[in-house]
Amino acid sequence: MSEQGFSRDRRLLASAQFKAVFDDTRYRISSKYLLLLARPNDVGHARLGLVVSKKNIRRAVARNRVKRLARETFRTRLRGLD
Protein backbone atom coordinates (compact mmCIF):
# COMPACT_ATOMS: atom_id res chain seq x y z
CA MET A 1 0.00 0.00 0.00
CA SER A 2 1.23 3.51 -0.73
CA GLU A 3 2.55 5.87 1.90
CA GLN A 4 -0.67 7.87 1.51
CA GLY A 5 -2.90 4.97 2.54
CA PHE A 6 -4.42 4.15 5.89
CA SER A 7 -3.59 0.47 6.30
CA ARG A 8 -5.65 -2.08 8.20
CA ASP A 9 -2.98 -2.48 10.89
CA ARG A 10 -3.57 1.18 11.85
CA ARG A 11 -7.31 0.66 12.44
CA LEU A 12 -9.51 -1.06 14.99
CA LEU A 13 -11.67 -3.40 12.92
CA ALA A 14 -13.25 -6.09 15.07
CA SER A 15 -15.92 -5.52 17.68
CA ALA A 16 -13.65 -7.21 20.24
CA GLN A 17 -11.01 -4.54 19.64
CA PHE A 18 -13.55 -1.76 20.22
CA LYS A 19 -14.91 -3.57 23.29
CA ALA A 20 -11.40 -3.72 24.77
CA VAL A 21 -11.08 0.06 24.51
CA PHE A 22 -14.55 0.71 25.95
CA ASP A 23 -13.98 -1.76 28.81
CA ASP A 24 -10.41 -0.74 29.71
CA THR A 25 -10.20 3.00 29.07
CA ARG A 26 -7.08 4.56 30.51
CA TYR A 27 -7.56 8.02 29.00
CA ARG A 28 -10.88 9.80 28.56
CA ILE A 29 -11.58 13.25 27.15
CA SER A 30 -15.11 14.45 26.61
CA SER A 31 -17.00 17.50 25.48
CA LYS A 32 -20.53 18.14 24.30
CA TYR A 33 -19.91 16.63 20.84
CA LEU A 34 -16.84 14.42 21.26
CA LEU A 35 -15.77 11.53 23.44
CA LEU A 36 -12.19 10.33 23.07
CA LEU A 37 -11.19 7.03 24.66
CA ALA A 38 -7.65 5.67 24.60
CA ARG A 39 -5.55 2.92 26.06
CA PRO A 40 -2.00 1.66 25.57
CA ASN A 41 -1.41 -1.21 23.14
CA ASP A 42 1.31 -3.76 22.44
CA VAL A 43 1.58 -3.33 18.66
CA GLY A 44 4.15 -0.53 18.74
CA HIS A 45 2.13 2.11 16.89
CA ALA A 46 -1.05 4.10 17.33
CA ARG A 47 -4.34 2.68 16.04
CA LEU A 48 -7.64 4.39 15.39
CA GLY A 49 -11.24 3.24 15.71
CA LEU A 50 -14.13 5.59 15.08
CA VAL A 51 -17.72 5.40 16.25
CA VAL A 52 -20.02 8.23 15.21
CA SER A 53 -23.51 8.11 16.68
CA LYS A 54 -26.76 9.19 15.08
CA LYS A 55 -27.55 11.40 18.06
CA ASN A 56 -25.83 14.51 16.68
CA ILE A 57 -25.18 13.55 13.05
CA ARG A 58 -28.33 11.99 11.63
CA ARG A 59 -27.36 11.36 8.02
CA ALA A 60 -24.98 8.49 7.18
CA VAL A 61 -23.32 10.63 4.51
CA ALA A 62 -22.41 13.24 7.12
CA ARG A 63 -21.20 10.61 9.62
CA ASN A 64 -19.00 9.04 6.94
CA ARG A 65 -17.54 12.45 6.08
CA VAL A 66 -16.64 13.05 9.73
CA LYS A 67 -14.93 9.66 9.86
CA ARG A 68 -13.02 10.33 6.62
CA LEU A 69 -11.79 13.68 7.95
CA ALA A 70 -10.75 12.14 11.28
CA ARG A 71 -8.87 9.30 9.52
CA GLU A 72 -7.10 11.77 7.24
CA THR A 73 -6.04 13.95 10.18
CA PHE A 74 -4.81 10.88 12.09
CA ARG A 75 -2.91 9.61 9.03
CA THR A 76 -1.20 12.93 8.28
CA ARG A 77 -0.21 13.41 11.92
CA LEU A 78 1.27 9.90 12.04
CA ARG A 79 3.36 10.57 8.95
CA GLY A 80 5.26 13.22 10.93
CA LEU A 81 5.88 10.79 13.81
CA ASP A 82 7.13 7.79 11.82
DSSP file (Angstrom, degrees, kcal/mol; ACC not computed):
  #  RESIDUE AA STRUCTURE BP1 BP2  ACC     N-H-->O    O-->H-N    N-H-->O    O-->H-N    TCO  KAPPA ALPHA  PHI   PSI    X-CA   Y-CA   Z-CA
    1    1 A M              0   0    0      0, 0.0     6,-0.0     0, 0.0     0, 0.0   0.000 360.0 360.0 360.0 147.2    0.0    0.0    0.0
    2    2 A S    >   -     0   0    0      1,-0.1     3,-1.3     2,-0.0     0, 0.0  -0.139 360.0-107.8 -68.4 165.6    1.2    3.5   -0.7
    3    3 A E  T 3  S+     0   0    0      1,-0.3    -1,-0.1     3,-0.1    76,-0.0   0.763 118.9  60.6 -63.7 -25.0    2.6    5.9    1.9
    4    4 A Q  T 3  S+     0   0    0      2,-0.1    -1,-0.3    75,-0.0    71,-0.0   0.639  88.9  96.7 -77.8 -14.9   -0.7    7.9    1.5
    5    5 A G  S <  S-     0   0    0     -3,-1.3     2,-0.5     1,-0.1     0, 0.0  -0.120  71.9-131.9 -75.5 170.9   -2.9    5.0    2.5
    6    6 A F        -     0   0    0      3,-0.0    -1,-0.1     5,-0.0    -3,-0.1  -0.837  35.2-149.9-121.8  89.0   -4.4    4.1    5.9
    7    7 A S    >   -     0   0    0     -2,-0.5     3,-1.7     1,-0.1     4,-0.2  -0.062  21.8-112.1 -68.2 160.9   -3.6    0.5    6.3
    8    8 A R  G >  S+     0   0    0      1,-0.3     3,-1.6     2,-0.2    -1,-0.1   0.788 113.7  64.4 -62.7 -29.6   -5.7   -2.1    8.2
    9    9 A D  G 3  S+     0   0    0      1,-0.3    -1,-0.3     3,-0.1    -2,-0.1   0.644  98.9  55.8 -71.8 -11.2   -3.0   -2.5   10.9
   10   10 A R  G <  S+     0   0    0     -3,-1.7    38,-2.3    37,-0.1     2,-0.3   0.393 102.6  71.1 -94.6   0.6   -3.6    1.2   11.9
   11   11 A R  B <  S-a   48   0A   0     -3,-1.6     2,-0.6    36,-0.3    38,-0.2  -0.855  78.1-125.0-120.5 151.9   -7.3    0.7   12.4
   12   12 A L        +     0   0    0     36,-2.3    38,-0.3    -2,-0.3    -3,-0.1  -0.855  40.5 162.0 -85.7 126.0   -9.5   -1.1   15.0
   13   13 A L        +     0   0    0     -2,-0.6     2,-0.2    36,-0.1    -1,-0.2   0.763  43.0  68.3-117.2 -41.8  -11.7   -3.4   12.9
   14   14 A A  S >> S-     0   0    0      1,-0.1     4,-1.7     4,-0.0     3,-0.6  -0.522  76.9-124.4 -89.1 151.1  -13.2   -6.1   15.1
   15   15 A S  H 3> S+     0   0    0      1,-0.2     4,-2.7     2,-0.2     5,-0.2   0.829 112.1  60.5 -61.6 -30.8  -15.9   -5.5   17.7
   16   16 A A  H 3> S+     0   0    0      2,-0.2     4,-2.0     1,-0.2    -1,-0.2   0.860 102.4  51.9 -64.8 -34.8  -13.6   -7.2   20.2
   17   17 A Q  H <> S+     0   0    0     -3,-0.6     4,-1.3     2,-0.2    -1,-0.2   0.912 112.2  44.9 -67.6 -42.2  -11.0   -4.5   19.6
   18   18 A F  H  X S+     0   0    0     -4,-1.7     4,-2.5     1,-0.2    -2,-0.2   0.912 111.1  54.2 -65.6 -41.9  -13.6   -1.8   20.2
   19   19 A K  H  X S+     0   0    0     -4,-2.7     4,-2.8     1,-0.2     5,-0.2   0.885 103.7  56.1 -60.1 -39.6  -14.9   -3.6   23.3
   20   20 A A  H  X S+     0   0    0     -4,-2.0     4,-2.0     1,-0.2    -1,-0.2   0.892 109.6  45.5 -61.3 -39.4  -11.4   -3.7   24.8
   21   21 A V  H  < S+     0   0    0     -4,-1.3    -2,-0.2     2,-0.2    -1,-0.2   0.929 114.8  46.7 -69.9 -44.6  -11.1    0.1   24.5
   22   22 A F  H  < S+     0   0    0     -4,-2.5     3,-0.5     1,-0.2    -2,-0.2   0.875 117.9  43.2 -64.9 -36.5  -14.5    0.7   25.9
   23   23 A D  H  < S+     0   0    0     -4,-2.8    -1,-0.2     1,-0.2     2,-0.2   0.814 123.6  33.6 -79.9 -30.8  -14.0   -1.8   28.8
   24   24 A D  S  < S+     0   0    0     -4,-2.0     2,-0.5    -5,-0.2    -1,-0.2  -0.512  75.6 167.9-127.1  63.6  -10.4   -0.7   29.7
   25   25 A T        +     0   0    0     -3,-0.5    14,-0.2    -2,-0.2     3,-0.1  -0.669  11.2 173.0 -81.6 122.5  -10.2    3.0   29.1
   26   26 A R  S    S+     0   0    0     12,-2.0     2,-0.4    -2,-0.5    13,-0.2   0.769  71.5  36.9 -94.7 -33.4   -7.1    4.6   30.5
   27   27 A Y  E     +B   38   0B   0     11,-2.4    11,-2.2     2,-0.0     2,-0.4  -0.975  66.1 178.8-125.9 134.2   -7.6    8.0   29.0
   28   28 A R  E     +B   37   0B   0     -2,-0.4     2,-0.4     9,-0.2     9,-0.2  -0.988   6.0 174.2-140.3 126.2  -10.9    9.8   28.6
   29   29 A I  E     +B   36   0B   0      7,-2.3     7,-3.5    -2,-0.4     2,-0.4  -0.999  14.1 177.0-129.2 130.9  -11.6   13.3   27.1
   30   30 A S  E     +B   35   0B   0     -2,-0.4     2,-0.2     5,-0.2     5,-0.2  -0.977  13.0 162.8-138.9 151.2  -15.1   14.5   26.6
   31   31 A S        -     0   0    0      3,-2.6    -2,-0.0    -2,-0.4     3,-0.0  -0.778  59.8 -75.7-143.0-171.1  -17.0   17.5   25.5
   32   32 A K  S    S+     0   0    0     -2,-0.2     3,-0.1     1,-0.2    -2,-0.0   0.871 129.3  20.3 -61.4 -37.1  -20.5   18.1   24.3
   33   33 A Y  S    S+     0   0    0      1,-0.1     2,-0.4    23,-0.0    -1,-0.2   0.441 120.1  55.8-114.2  -1.8  -19.9   16.6   20.8
   34   34 A L        -     0   0    0      2,-0.0    -3,-2.6    -3,-0.0     2,-0.4  -0.995  46.6-174.7-140.8 136.7  -16.8   14.4   21.3
   35   35 A L  E     -B   30   0B   0     -2,-0.4     2,-0.5    -5,-0.2    -5,-0.2  -0.990  12.5-167.7-126.6 121.2  -15.8   11.5   23.4
   36   36 A L  E     -B   29   0B   0     -7,-3.5    -7,-2.3    -2,-0.4     2,-0.4  -0.948   5.3-176.8-113.2 122.7  -12.2   10.3   23.1
   37   37 A L  E     +B   28   0B   0     -2,-0.5     2,-0.3    -9,-0.2    -9,-0.2  -0.946   8.2 171.1-117.7 139.5  -11.2    7.0   24.7
   38   38 A A  E     +B   27   0B   0    -11,-2.2   -11,-2.4    -2,-0.4   -12,-2.0  -0.987  11.6 174.2-146.6 155.1   -7.7    5.7   24.6
   39   39 A R        -     0   0    0     -2,-0.3   -14,-0.1   -13,-0.2   -18,-0.0  -0.977  38.9 -94.6-154.1 154.6   -5.6    2.9   26.1
   40   40 A P        -     0   0    0      0, 0.0     2,-0.3     0, 0.0     6,-0.0  -0.305  40.9-162.0 -66.8 154.9   -2.0    1.7   25.6
   41   41 A N        -     0   0    0      1,-0.0     3,-0.2     4,-0.0     5,-0.0  -0.852  25.3-131.2-132.8 172.8   -1.4   -1.2   23.1
   42   42 A D  S    S+     0   0    0     -2,-0.3    -1,-0.0     1,-0.1     0, 0.0   0.272  84.9  88.3-106.0   9.0    1.3   -3.8   22.4
   43   43 A V  S    S-     0   0    0      2,-0.2    -1,-0.1     1,-0.0     3,-0.1   0.589  93.4-120.9 -89.7  -9.4    1.6   -3.3   18.7
   44   44 A G  S    S+     0   0    0     -3,-0.2     2,-0.3     1,-0.1    -2,-0.1   0.478  82.4  63.5  88.6   1.3    4.2   -0.5   18.7
   45   45 A H  S    S-     0   0    0      0, 0.0    -2,-0.2     0, 0.0    -1,-0.1  -0.984  88.4 -89.2-151.9 160.5    2.1    2.1   16.9
   46   46 A A        -     0   0    0     -2,-0.3     2,-0.3    -3,-0.1    32,-0.0  -0.381  38.2-163.5 -70.9 147.1   -1.1    4.1   17.3
   47   47 A R        -     0   0    0     -2,-0.1     2,-0.4     2,-0.0   -36,-0.3  -0.928   4.7-146.3-129.8 155.8   -4.3    2.7   16.0
   48   48 A L  B     +a   11   0A   0    -38,-2.3   -36,-2.3    -2,-0.3     2,-0.4  -0.976  15.7 176.2-129.6 135.0   -7.6    4.4   15.4
   49   49 A G        -     0   0    0     -2,-0.4     2,-0.4   -38,-0.2   -36,-0.1  -0.996  15.5-158.1-133.8 132.2  -11.2    3.2   15.7
   50   50 A L        +     0   0    0     -2,-0.4     2,-0.4   -38,-0.3    17,-0.0  -0.919  14.3 178.9-117.8 135.7  -14.1    5.6   15.1
   51   51 A V        -     0   0    0     -2,-0.4     2,-0.5     2,-0.0    -2,-0.0  -0.983   6.8-174.9-130.4 120.0  -17.7    5.4   16.2
   52   52 A V        -     0   0    0     -2,-0.4     2,-0.1     5,-0.0    11,-0.1  -0.968  16.3-145.3-118.7 118.6  -20.0    8.2   15.2
   53   53 A S     >  -     0   0    0     -2,-0.5     4,-0.9     1,-0.1     3,-0.4  -0.341  17.6-126.8 -83.0 162.9  -23.5    8.1   16.7
   54   54 A K  T  4 S+     0   0    0      1,-0.2    -1,-0.1     2,-0.2     9,-0.0   0.537  92.1  89.8 -80.0  -8.3  -26.8    9.2   15.1
   55   55 A K  T  4 S+     0   0    0      1,-0.2    -1,-0.2     2,-0.1     3,-0.2   0.911 107.1  11.7 -59.1 -46.1  -27.5   11.4   18.1
   56   56 A N  T  4 S+     0   0    0     -3,-0.4     2,-0.5     1,-0.2    -1,-0.2   0.674 133.2  45.9-106.3 -22.3  -25.8   14.5   16.7
   57   57 A I     <  +     0   0    0     -4,-0.9    -1,-0.2     1,-0.1     6,-0.1  -0.877  64.0 177.1-125.2  97.4  -25.2   13.5   13.1
   58   58 A R        +     0   0    0     -2,-0.5     2,-0.3    -3,-0.2    -1,-0.1   0.880  55.6  74.2 -72.4 -41.6  -28.3   12.0   11.6
   59   59 A R  S  > S-     0   0    0      1,-0.1     4,-2.2     2,-0.0     3,-0.3  -0.581  70.8-141.9 -84.8 134.7  -27.4   11.4    8.0
   60   60 A A  H  > S+     0   0    0     -2,-0.3     4,-2.8     1,-0.2     5,-0.2   0.855 102.6  58.7 -59.2 -37.0  -25.0    8.5    7.2
   61   61 A V  H  > S+     0   0    0      1,-0.2     4,-1.8     2,-0.2    -1,-0.2   0.918 108.3  45.0 -59.7 -43.7  -23.3   10.6    4.5
   62   62 A A  H  > S+     0   0    0     -3,-0.3     4,-2.2     2,-0.2    -2,-0.2   0.896 112.4  50.9 -68.4 -41.0  -22.4   13.2    7.1
   63   63 A R  H  X S+     0   0    0     -4,-2.2     4,-2.1     1,-0.2    -2,-0.2   0.915 110.2  50.1 -62.3 -42.2  -21.2   10.6    9.6
   64   64 A N  H  X S+     0   0    0     -4,-2.8     4,-2.5     1,-0.2    -1,-0.2   0.873 108.5  52.8 -64.5 -36.9  -19.0    9.0    6.9
   65   65 A R  H  X S+     0   0    0     -4,-1.8     4,-2.6    -5,-0.2    -1,-0.2   0.920 107.9  50.6 -64.1 -43.2  -17.5   12.4    6.1
   66   66 A V  H  X S+     0   0    0     -4,-2.2     4,-2.3     1,-0.2    -2,-0.2   0.921 111.8  48.1 -59.5 -43.7  -16.6   13.1    9.7
   67   67 A K  H  X S+     0   0    0     -4,-2.1     4,-2.7     2,-0.2    -2,-0.2   0.901 110.4  51.1 -65.5 -40.7  -14.9    9.7    9.9
   68   68 A R  H  X S+     0   0    0     -4,-2.5     4,-2.4     2,-0.2    -2,-0.2   0.924 111.8  47.4 -61.3 -44.3  -13.0   10.3    6.6
   69   69 A L  H  X S+     0   0    0     -4,-2.6     4,-2.3     2,-0.2    -2,-0.2   0.901 112.4  49.2 -64.4 -41.3  -11.8   13.7    7.9
   70   70 A A  H  X S+     0   0    0     -4,-2.3     4,-2.5    -5,-0.2    -2,-0.2   0.918 112.0  48.4 -64.7 -43.5  -10.8   12.1   11.3
   71   71 A R  H  X S+     0   0    0     -4,-2.7     4,-2.9     2,-0.2    -2,-0.2   0.911 111.6  50.1 -62.2 -42.2   -8.9    9.3    9.5
   72   72 A E  H  X S+     0   0    0     -4,-2.4     4,-2.5     2,-0.2     5,-0.2   0.909 111.5  47.7 -64.3 -42.5   -7.1   11.8    7.2
   73   73 A T  H  X S+     0   0    0     -4,-2.3     4,-2.1     2,-0.2    -2,-0.2   0.930 113.8  47.7 -62.9 -45.6   -6.0   13.9   10.2
   74   74 A F  H  X S+     0   0    0     -4,-2.5     4,-2.1     1,-0.2    -2,-0.2   0.924 113.1  48.9 -59.5 -46.3   -4.8   10.9   12.1
   75   75 A R  H  X S+     0   0    0     -4,-2.9     4,-1.8     1,-0.2    -2,-0.2   0.913 112.3  46.4 -63.4 -45.0   -2.9    9.6    9.0
   76   76 A T  H  X S+     0   0    0     -4,-2.5     4,-0.9     1,-0.2    -1,-0.2   0.854 112.3  50.6 -70.4 -32.9   -1.2   12.9    8.3
   77   77 A R  H  X S+     0   0    0     -4,-2.1     4,-0.6    -5,-0.2     3,-0.4   0.882 109.1  52.1 -69.0 -37.2   -0.2   13.4   11.9
   78   78 A L  H >X S+     0   0    0     -4,-2.1     4,-2.0     1,-0.2     3,-1.1   0.869  98.7  64.4 -65.7 -36.2    1.3    9.9   12.0
   79   79 A R  H 3< S+     0   0    0     -4,-1.8    -1,-0.2     1,-0.3    -2,-0.2   0.860 101.7  50.5 -57.2 -35.5    3.4   10.6    9.0
   80   80 A G  H 3< S+     0   0    0     -4,-0.9    -1,-0.3    -3,-0.4    -2,-0.2   0.720 111.9  48.1 -73.8 -21.0    5.3   13.2   10.9
   81   81 A L  H <<        0   0    0     -3,-1.1    -2,-0.2    -4,-0.6    -1,-0.2   0.738 360.0 360.0 -91.2 -25.9    5.9   10.8   13.8
   82   82 A D     <        0   0    0     -4,-2.0    -1,-0.2     0, 0.0    -2,-0.1   0.479 360.0 360.0 -74.9 360.0    7.1    7.8   11.8
